[in-house]
Amino acid sequence: MFFNVFRFQLFVLLTLSNFISLNAANYNDDIINIYSKMLPRFVIMSSQQDKIDNEIRICILHDELDERVAQTLQDKIESNYPDGLKNYPIKLIQTSFDRLKECENVQLAFLFDSDAKQIDQTMGFFKKNTILTISYNMSFLEQGADMSLFIGRNVVPYINMKSIRDKHITLDYLLIRVSKIYVDSEK
């Protein structure tokens, strides 16, 4: 009897752990730390700087499963920039993809993983509102994200110039020079 109960509990635990690992992306804490240092700088190194009135506004978008890692990113940005950047305080809005409208007046949006349909809707919203989008997942460049990071021996921004141009966003020459350019596979 004890063995059967134990086996059942083990089965439930393994099933739940597989479900959670299949539905929650794995995020690297070192990469989250790198993004926390770079996101505010991407605003300053783009024409989004012109949209700053009295604060840099960054939206962090996540699914429910990624809420904890989104909070970690927010905490790290606040820790790295306690006094803001270039005399601008940094306002962070952390929200789910379902509440996208909360990001309407930001200069930059950071995207954690979500399903393809949600990402497509999100990219359309940000294109319409001319908001710079940075994604944790480099594959979102195919769906219209503006930038991601290429993590190899060095950390290099990866820029989707087509989406940048479509939004009429300009980037600092130095940022372009140190970046890799994403080329869409469409012909």
Disulfide bonds with the S-S distance in Angstrom:
Cys59-Cys103 1.80
